[in-house]
Amino acid sequence: MRKPTAKSLILDLLLASKGRPLSAKQAIAACGIFDISVNNTRVALVRLSAEGLIESAGRALYQLTDDAHTLADDVAAWRTRSTRVRPWMAATLWCKPKNCRAARPNNNARVHVPC
């Protein structure tokens, strides 16, 4: 297993905290468990803030921004997308190639897909 970065660890902690802010002291302690230095942790907090992923929630307190929550929701949806795929029951697929002038009417191409 790869060692987490300060940035990934802080984001994971904030996602797991369900809206509760994370203090710099807590971030430093958590990163210390993975041998991430205090300086690296502080730099990660500043960079995450500059990137707009976290924001100040008070003195030395940080929380995820609305944009970060949206991004996290999108990533979670990607991870579960394969569970929503259903078997395709048709035997023929009609498509319109973008840059192709097929001989068929309406520039459609017919593709037979065996079931």
N, C-alpha and C positions, 0 to 999 in steps of 0.2 A: 504494500500500500504506500502511495506517495505521501510525503509530508505536506500538510496543508500550508497555504500561504497565509500571511496575516490578513490580507484582503478577503480571501475566501472564507476564512474562519470567522471574521467579524460579520460578514454578510450572513453566514449560516446561523450565527448566534442571534442576530437581529431577526431573521426570519422565524427562528424557533421561539423567540420571546413573545410572539403574538401581540405586537404593538407596544410592549413595555420598553422603555429606553435602556440602553446599555451604557454603563459608565466607562470612562477611560480606564479606570482601575480594574474593572471586571475584564475588559478586553485584554489588558496587559497580563492579568493573571491567567486567562484562558490561553493566550498565545504562549505564555511561559511554559505551560504544560508540554507544548510541542517544540520547545527550544527556540522560539521566535523571540528575538531581543525586544527590549522595551522601545528602543529607537525605531526598529522596523514596524512595530505596532503603531506607534505615534505617527509615523510617516504614512502608513496605510490609512489611518483615520483621516488625516489631512487630504490625502489623494481621493479617497472615497467621497469626502465632502466636496472637493473641487469638481469631481465628476458628476455631482448631483445625485448620488445614490443614497447618501445619508445626510442628515441635517442635525443641527444642534437642538437639543430638547432641554437645554439648561446648561449650567456650568459643568463642563466635562461630561455631559450626557449626550448620547447620540441615538437617533432613531432613523428608520428607513423613510425615504421620501415617497410621495405618491407614485412617482415614476418607477421607483424601485419595486414597489408593490405590484404595479402593473406588469413589469418585466417578469417578476417572480411568478405571477399568475399565468403569463404566457408560457413560460418554461414548464410549469406544472402541466399545462394543457398539452404541450408537446410530448411529455413523458407518458401521458395516458392515451394519446391519440391512437395508438395501435390497438387498444382494447375496443375502440369504437368502429373498427373496420368490419364490414359485413361481406359475406360472399357475394360475388357478382353472378347473377343468374341468366344474363343474356348471352347469346351466341354471336351476335354481330355488334360491332362498334362503328359508329359513323363519326368521322372527324374531319375538320377542315384544316389542312396544312397551312401554315402561315404564309410561306413564300413558294407555294406550289400551284401550278395550273394543271390540275388533273383533268382527264378527258371526260369526267363525269359531270352531269349537270350540277350547278351550284358549287363547283370546285370541291366537292366532297369526296373523300376517299373511303372506300368500304374495306374494313378489315374483319376477316373471320377469325374468331377466337374459339378454339375447340373447348367444349365443356367437359 
